[in-house]
Amino acid sequence: MATNCHPCIKETFSVGSEYDGDEQYFKQMGFPPFKVVEIINNSLVNISKYQKIRCEEENVEEELAEIEEIQRLTKPKRKERDNTFYLNLNPKDARYRQQIMKKLFSKKGIASYGTDSRFKEIARGINIDTLTDLVHLRSKMKKQYKNNSKDDILETYNSMQELYKILRNYAGEYRELAGDPSYDALLEKIKKLPNEFKGLIRNLNTADEMKLFYVDMKNSVIVPVQDNSVPRAKRIQIDNLDCMMESEIKPTKVAKKKIQEFHSRILRDLRSNVFLRAEYETDYDHPDTAVSLVADIATPTMIYDAYSHYLRSFEIAEGEGQDRKTRMLSSLKYTFPKFKNKFDIKNLFPLILKNKYDFYGGEYEACIHYAPINFQTDSDEKKVLLVGLNSGGKSVTLETLATSMLLASAGLPLPADSVVLPKWNKLTYYNNTKRSSFGKLETEMRDVSGIIKKAKRGNVIIIDNFFEGGSPQVTTHVAGKFLDELTKVDAHILVESHAPLDLDHFEEKGWTIFVPEYTEKKGWIEPTYKVSRGKPDPDVMARYAMQLARMSLNDSE
């Protein structure tokens, strides 16, 4: 019988730690800033950054600096981009993540969120709010621990009440995850935390009300005496007791000064216990604290929130003129990918696109003129070569495939009729077009050589703009040589190139060739931005190139 989810969210959604360096599952080499991946990565970056924030100085300047850091972290990155993507989840656990994501998306489904009354609350990012609140609480603990006074105790108690409220709200928002050990551990903590902390306060109040004591040297305890009786339930253990009568073993009344010393020590130790307990529960460094348990389930809920918000805020337009209608991307049909040894994608929305807010006729335009991705290969077709018309949809197809594989590894559904992806253990995407022209060919030869050497069975390698640099005479031989080497690699390989290759030769070698589709009316060639099996027509390519040249010259006049 299939289980509803992986045994532990914490392990299944472990991000980044196991895939650094050469063994990193996803290695960025010129990966374009795809909006949906960028949004999710920003959320995951926030998790790791919030865990590292510490408030070392107890002054206003430090607190303001911390608030500024929080605000900076919650804003999308624009210019600075790390070479490592945080969405580098182990693809072997993709099916387990799907089970978790199915639970989260089962709340109401993606499409209904567009008109949901809770839209603004969810879109704001409950995870960001939660982490921000936890950072502020952790900052408070050090300030409250400074004076060790009754007022500090009261503030600490209020802070723990606030922590309890944060945890309870967070768990309530994602109660669909109940049954997973990571989530259930948080529920158990929420259940026990108030009673445990109230017990500490109760002990402190009991000690504060003590009037008469006796010392039991044999058991190393100080016991409050009420009505000449010694109720065992009232005993409070004191470790390393050293202020006792030297020779007495029986319970004995102690001098007033000694009683005051014992009393002060009890209060000091119990207050310290209260502060230390509160500080401990707001520390990420220990595995069983309240905030570390939130961090354990933060990754899937962050991914879910970020992806859902993206789908609900992305507007697409369909039709022309008065027939044009707009709707949110969330209204499309969604499906959870399946994993086999091939590609079989039907009507997948290209998630690399962005909303277009150019001003036309007094209205802001949504995303328009998109073509759904349809791409199929057989299980024995592991080498795919995309060639043909410039700006015909080849790169968009490869970028969409790479993005879809990243999202699928996180267990997310995709806007498509159906999606089948090959099983993989490592995804490599390479695009050399963003580099400067100086040394570009040499750089690409070195990079592609490294990809070939490290390639293993079960890898998926996507190379866009394959050897675009250099003269045609040089790139013909270089691209052909490297494509021959890629033929020997036992992995799924998809290559897009404009280099003049011997397509018959590579077709004999086992490469499946795809070309952009187009329509032609009165000599005008119009790409459909779809790809299908076939070989390019040299005459059509030449005429289309001249058509683009004429358009560019007209635009410049």
N, C-alpha and C positions, 0 to 999 in steps of 0.2 A: 504493500500500500504506500503510495507516494506521500511524503510529508509536505506540510504546507509551506515550510521555509527551511532555510539552512539552520543547522544546530546553533549557530552563533553569528549574529549580525556583525559583531566586532571583528571576527576573523574574516568573514566574507567580504566586508567592505574596507579591509585594511588597505590604505592608499600609500603607494610610493615606497614604503620601507623595504620591500623585497625585490624591487626592480630597478635599483640604481646602477649607474655605470653601464658596462657592456651588456649586462643581463637585463637592463631596463626593458620592460615589455613594450613601451611606446617611446620611440626616440624621435625627437623633433629635428628635422633638417629642412629648414625653410618652410615649415607648415604655415599656411595662410591663417589669418586671424578669424576663423569661422566663429560667427557670433554666438551660436548656441553652445559650442564647446567653451568659448571664452567666458560666458556667463556662468556655466557650471564650475569651471576652474576657479573663478573669482570666489565663489562660495566656499570651495574646498580650501583655497588659500586662507580664507578667513578663519577656518577651524584651526589650522596649524598655527597661525599668527596669534590668535586669542590664547592659545595654550602657553605661549611664550611670554606674554605681557606680564611684567612684574612692576610693582610700585615700590621701589627701593627707598625713595625719600618721602618723608611724611610732611610735605608742605604743599601749598596751593599750586605752585609752579609745576610740580610733578603730576598732580592730579589733572591740571589743565592739559599737560603734554599727553597724558594717557587718553583723555577724551579726544584730543586731536588725532591721536593714533587710531582710535576706534573709528572716527569719522573717515579717516583716510582709507582704512581697510575696507569699509563698506561701499566705497565708490569704485566703479569699474575701472580697470586699468586701460589706459589709452596708448601711452608711448612705451613704457617699460614693460618688456615681456621676458619672462624667464624661459630658458631653453628647455626646461623640463615641464611637461604637462602633468598636472596632479591627477588627471583622470586616467591613471595608469593601473587600473584594477586588473588583477589576474583573470584572464578570460576563461580559465578552467571553471570558475565559479559563476559564470554568467547565468546559467539556468537557475541557480539558487537565488541570485539577485532578482531574477524575474519574479520568483514567487513572492519575494518581499515587496517589490514594486507593484505587483498585482494587488496586494493587500492595500497599499497606499492609494493607488488609483481607483480602488473599488469604493472609495468614499462616495463619489457621485459621478465619476467618469470625467474625462478631460472636457468634453464638449459643453457640459452644463455649467462650467465655471464662468463662462462669459457673462451670464446674467445672475450669478449667484450673489446673494446679499453679503456673503462673507468674502467677496473677491478682494476688496481693499485691504482687509485685515491680512489675508493670506499673501497677497502680492507684496505687502510691506516687508515680509520676510520674518516670520516668527522666530526662526533660528538665529538670525542676526540679533534680534531683540533679546533673546534668551542669553546669548553669549555676552552681549554688552552688559546686561544686568549682572551676570556672574562675575565679570571683570570688576565692576564697581563694588560688589560685595566683598570680593577678595581684597580689594584696596582698603575697604573699611576695617577689616579685621586687624591689620597692623596698627592702625590708629587707635582702635579700641583697646588693644592689648597694652598700650603705653603706660597708662596710669593705674590700671588694675583697681579701679574704684567701683562703687556700687552703680554709679551712672554708666560706666563702661559696660558693666554686666547687663544693665537694662537695654543699652543700645545693641549689644551682642545678641541678646534674646530676641529683640525686634528684627535684627538681621537674619537670624535663623528662621524666624517666622516668614520673612520675605523669601528666603531660599526655599523653604517648604512650598510656598505659593508658586514660585517660578517652576519648580520641578513638577508640581501637580498639574499646572497648566500645560507644560510641555508634554508630559505623558498623556494627558487627556486629548491633546491635538492629534496624537499618533497612536491611539489605543488599538488601531487595527493590527499593530505589531505584537499584541499580546500573544504569548506562547513561545516567543523566542527568548532564550536565556539572557541575552543582553538587555532586552526590554524588561523582562520579568525581574531582573536584578535591580533595575531602577525602581520598579513598582515596590519591591520589597524594601528598598532604602526609604522611599517616600512614606511607607507604612510605619517603619520603625523610628525614623528620625525624630519626630516630635516627642515621642515617649522617652527616647534616650536622652534628649536634651532637657526635657522637663525633669527627668530624674536627676540630672546634674544640678539643676537649679534647686530642686527639692532638697538634695543633700546640703547644698550651700545654705539654704534657709534654716535647715535643722541645726547646722553648726553655728549659725549666727544667733540662734535662740538658746544656746547652751548656757547654763548657769553653774552647774556642779559636775565635776568629773572624777573619775578614778583611773589609775594607770594599771594596766595588766601587762607586766614585764614579760611574762611567759609567752603571751600571744602577740605582744607588740601592738596593742591597740589602746586608744583613748576612748572611754565610754562615758556618755552623758548619764547622769544619775537624776532620776525623777522620783520623788516620794520614797527615797531610800531603796528603790528597786533598780535593777540593771536589766532592762529589756534587751534581749539579744538583737531584736530587729533594728534597734537604734545604733548599733555599733558601726563605727566608721573606721575602715582600715587606714593606717598611716604607715607608709613604707619608711625604712631606715630611721626608726624612732630612736633618738639619742638623748632626750631631755627627761630622764626618769630617775626615780630614787635608786640609789646604788645597791642596796641589799634587800629591798622589799620584794617579795614575790606575790603576797596577797594583795587584793585591791585595797587601795589606801587613799585617803583624802590628801590632796597636795596643797602646798602653800599658795596663797592668792597670786603671788608673782608668777609662780610656775604655771598656774592655771591660765593666766593671761598669755603666757608664752605659748602654751599648747593651743589655746584658742586662736591666737593670731596665726599660728602655723597651719592649723586646720583650714582657716578661711583663705589663707594665701594659696595653699595647695589646691583647694577646691575651686577657687577662682581661676587659677592657672589651668585646671582641667577644663573649665568652661571655655576659656579662650582658645586653648589648644585644640579642643574638639571642634569648635566653630571654624578655626583656621584650617584644620585638617579637611573638613568637608568641602571647603572651597579651593582645594589644591588639586591641580591636574596630575601631579607627579605620582600619586598613589593610585593603584588600580581600582580600589573599592570605594573611593570617595564619591560624594553626590555629583560633583561637576565632572569627574572622569567618567561616570556612568552616562551622563548626558553626552559626552564626547563620543562614547562607544556607538551610540545610535544617531549621532549628528550627521555622519556622512550620507547615509541613505536618505534621511529626511531633507538634508540640504540639497542633494541632487534632485529629489522629487520636487521640492519647492521651486528651485531655480528653473528646471525644465518646464514645469507646469506654467509658471509665470511667463516664460518666453512664448509658449504656445498660445497663451491667452492674450498676449499683447502684440502679437505679430499679425498684421492685417494684410490680406491678399485681395486683389481685385480681379474679377472675371467678366468677360464680355467687352463690348465696345460701345462708345457713345451713350445713348440713353438706356441701352440694355446693360450697361456695366453695373455690376453689383459687388459690394465688398462684404467680406466676412472674416472672422478671425481664423487663424490657422488651427486653433483648437477644435473647430467645427468639422474638420476632415475626419475620415475614418482612420483608426489607429489599430496597429497589430503588433504583437510581441514577436520578434524574430525567432526563427527556428535555425538550428545549426546542423548542417550537413557538409558534404565535401564539394560544394558548388555554390554558385550565385544563381538565385532565382528571385528577381525583384520585379514587382508589378505595381506601377503607378505610385512610385515613391516621390513625395515632395522633396525638392532639393534644399535641404536644411542649411546649406551654406549661403543662401540668399539673404538679403537684408531688406527691411522696409525702405522705400524710397520717398523722401519727404521734399522732393523738388516741387516748386510752386508752379502749377499749371492752371490757368483760367480761374484763379481764386480758390482753388481747392488743393489740399495735400493729397498726393497720390499714394496709394498702398503699393505693395509689391505686385508688379504686373508682368505679363509675357513670360511666364515660367512654363517649362515643359516637364511633366512627370518623368522620372527615371524608370525605364524598363530595361533590364539587363539580365540575360540568362546565359549560363555556361553549363556544359555537361561535367560530370564528375571526373572525366579524364582530360578535360581542357584546363590545364593549370597555367598555361602561358597565353596571355592576351596582349595584343598589340593594337593600339588605337592610332590611326593615321587619317589624313585627309584634310578637309576644309579648315582654314583658320577660323577661330571663333565659332566653331560649329557645335560645341557642347562636349568635347572630349575631356577637357580639364574639369569641367563642372561634374561630369560623370564620375571621374576618379576621386575628386574631392568629396563628393557626396558619399561614395562608397567608404572612404576612409572615415568620414564623420559618423556614418551609420554604424560602422564597426565599433567605434569608441562608445557611442551611445548604447549599442547592444551589449557591450561588455559590462555596462553599468546596470543592465537589466531593464532598460527603458523601452517603451513602445515607440514605434515609428509611424509617421503619417503615410500609410501605404495600404494597398489592398492585401498584399502578402509580401513577406521578406524571408528569404532563405540565404544564410551566409555560410561560408566555409568555416569549419572549426580551425582555430589558430591558437598558437601560444605566444606569438610575438608579431606586432604590426610595425612595419617601417615605411614611412612616407618620405619621399625625397623630391625636392624641387629646387633647382639651382638658379632659377631666373632672378631671384632677389639679390644675388651677389653682384659686385661690381664687375665690369667687363675685364679688368686687368687680372690675368691669371685664371680666368674663369674655366677654361677648358682643362687646364692642369688640375685645378681644384676638383672639378667634377670627376675626372678620371681617378683621382685619389679617393674621393668619397665613395664612388660606385665600387671600386676595388674592395674597399672596406666592407661594404654591404655584402658583396659576393662571398668574401672570406668568412663572415660571421653568419651567413644564412644557413638555416637548418630546416629539416623537414618539419612541417607544421607552421612555418612562417608565412606571412602574407607581406609581399613587397610591392609597393606602389611607387613608381617613378614617373613624375610629370615633367614635360619639356626635356626629354631625354637628349642630351648633347646638342643643345641649341646654339652654343657658342662656337666660334671658329668658322673658317671658310668651308664651303660645301665639299671641296675636295678632301679636306682633312676629316670633317665630321662623318662623311660617308664611310671611310675606313674605320675610324675610331668607334663610331656607333655600332657598325656591323660586328667589329671584334668583340665589344663588350656584350652585345646581344647574344652572340654565340656562347659566351661564358655564362650568361644568365640562363641559357637553355639547359645547361648541365645541372643547375641548382634544383633540388627536389623541394620546391615550394610553390605557392600560388604567387605568380608575378604578373603585374599589370603595368604596361609601359605606354606612355603617350609620346609621340615624336613627330617632328617635321623633317627629320634628316632623310635624305634620299636613300632609302634602303632597298635591297633586293627582296621584295615581298614574297616572290615565288620561292626563293631559297628558304626563307624563314617559315613559310607555310609548310614546306616539306619537313622542316625541323620540328614541327608540332605546334607552332604558334597559330592561335586563332585571331583573325584580323577583323577589327570593327572599324567602321567609318561613319561619319556624320551623315544623316539623311538631309535631303533638301528638296525644295520645289522650284520649278522654273516656269515663269510666265513672260512671254515675249522677250526672251533672252535675259530676263532679270532672275538671278539666282538668290533664293532665300533659304537659309538654313532653318531646319525645324528644331534644332537643339536636341535631337534624339540620335542615338547611335544604333547601328545594326550590323550584322555580318556582311562582309563584302570587301571589295578593293576600290580604292579611289580612281576616279576617271581623270587622267592627266589634263585633258582638254577643259573639263569643268573647273578643275583647280586653277588653271591658268586664267580662265575668263573671270573667275570669282576674285582672284588676286587683283586683276586689272579693275574690276568693279569697286573693290575696296579702295584702290589707289585714287580713282576718280572721285569717290565720295570724300576722301580726305582732302583732296585738292579743292573741291567745291566748298568744304567747310572752312578752309583757311582763307578764302577770298572775302 
